[in-house]
Amino acid sequence: MVARVIRFLTENWGLKLTAVGMAVLLWMSVRASEPERAPFPGIPVEVEVQDPDWQLAGPPEPPTVTVTVLGPTGELMTLAGDPPRVVVPIERVTDTLESQVVPLQWVRLPGGIRDARPLDLEPDTIRLRYERLASRTLPVRVRTTGSLPEGFALITPVSTNPSLVVARGPERRLEQVDSVPILPVDVSGLRSTTNIPTRVDTAALTGLTIVPREVNVILRVVPDSMAEAADTGQRSPS
C-alpha cells in the first residue's frame, strides 16, 4: 500500500505539478472575475458651479464621501491605485445655503474600468455654501520704483491706458477694494515720455478677477524746468 502511494506521487510528477498549477491559475481567474464589493473612503467631493453669478464660499460639508463599488477583483484592485471621483455639477444656485443629493451617476470611474459600477455613497447628501458675485469698475493705481536721472522729473499723476478696469468677485471682497494696483514700474534712466506695458498685481487682489489684466503706463518724463512750468499751469486758476 505504501509503495503504491509513493509510486503515485513520484510517477509523472512533472505532469501532476503542472496540472496543480493550472488548477490554481484557473481558480484565481474565476475568483478575479467574480463581482465583489469594495468601499473607497475619503473620496473628495468636487463641485463645479456653472451659475456665473455665484461661487462656493467654502468646501462642501462633508468634504469627502465613501464610494462602494461592485465589480471584479481585478478592477477593484485597479481602483485602489486610481480611485473613483465624485463630481457635482451645479447649474443654478437659488440660495446661499443648499443641500444637494449626490446620485450615483455623478461618480466617475477611471478609463479601462468596464465591469465595475458604483453601488453606494455614504453620505449621499452634502451641504453647499455660496456667495454672490458682483462686478465693479475701479481706477488703476500706479506704483514706480527707481530714480530718474538728475535734472529730470516725472509729471504726476501718472496716467494709464485703460485708466479703469473691471473687478469681479464676491460682494464682500469688492467692498474692501477702492483701486487696482499694478506691478511696480521702474523709471530708472528715463529721460523722455515712455510707455511701459505692465500687469495687474493679482497677488494683492486675492479672490478677484480683473479685466483687462494688462495696462499701458504713460510716464511723462521732462526736464525739471518743464516740470515746474507744468506744475504751475496745473495750479493756475482756469
Secondary structure, DSSP 8 states (H G I E B T S, - for coil): -HHHHHHHHHTTHHHHHHHHHHHHHHHHHHHHHSEEEEEEEEEEEEEEE--TTEEESS--BSSEEEEEEEEEHHHHHHHHHS--EEEEEE----SSEEEEE--GGGEE--TT--S-EEEEEES-EEEEEEEEEEEEEEEEE--EES---TTEEE-SS-EEESSEEEEEEEHHHHTT-SSEEB--EE-TT--S-EEEEEEB-GGGSTT-EEES-EEEEEE-EEEHHHHHHHHHHHHS--
